[in-house]
Amino acid sequence: MAQSGFDWRKLLLAASIPITLGLQGQALPEFEVTSVKENLSGPLTVLKDPYVFSPSRFSATNVTLEDLLLVAYNTTRSQIQGGPKWIDSSRFDVVAVGTVKRDRFSLAVHRETKDVSTYVLLVGKSGHKLQRAKDGEVTGHMPGPRGTFTFVRMPMSSFAQFLASVFRQPVVDRTGIEGFFDFKLDPIPDPSQLGTPAGGDGNALPRETYPDLVLRALPDQLGLRLEMQKTPVERIIIDRAERPSEN
């Protein structure tokens, strides 16, 4: 996603939420044009990456302000608190290029770190079962039938964020595994596990919850495990956010 030596998170911060957050005086990139337009088409029905990054341009299509915060701060939804209700419902198209910074969301936030009980991603006792990614691949994950996911060029830090979305709470990567990997996660490898509710079809997920199935599949399929531990977790607290004015 990001090119070597280019910090696209700083680009995003400057494009949409240019409030300094403990960056110790570090200058943020600036842009000639920052276009923010409301997108009324509704949530995406097909899972795809809405972001495009390059050294001089950032764009995001049909995203919420909360989506932008997730990318900018490399955090999870459960770690974002406060702010008006529209930050996770109103959707926008954002484009930033050039050299002059503009503050479009008037966002002000602060960070808090607290010790909480949460999942920690660890390597299993017999070691991981991940395959190194191939050259030229692009990081991403693709959903399949019955809750399966195929991961391409995936670092463990990003996989921990995926698991955080499944369990709806922070997941901290403590695997110590560096690099990028290709792998598949199939929480229901045995079709006989599928339930067939009255009037339903044979592809319905069983009554057992999806997170429980993922928790069970991780050691067998990937050689990874989740363990509940008390660990410091940073939260992004939104103090102010305003709808952007028309361009």
ABEGO torsion letter per residue (X at the ends): XBBBGBBAAAAAAAAABABBBGAGGBBBBBBABBBBBBBAAEBBABBBBABBBBAABBBBBGBBAAAAAAAAAGBBAAABBEEBAAAAABBBBBBBBEABBBBAAGBBBBBBBBBBBBBBBBBBAAEBABBBBBBGBBBEBBBBBGGBBBBBGBBAAAAAAAAAAAAGBBBBBAAGBBEBBBBBBBABABAAABBBBBGBBAABBBABBAAAAAAAAAAAAAGBBBBBBBBBBBBBBBABBBBBBBX
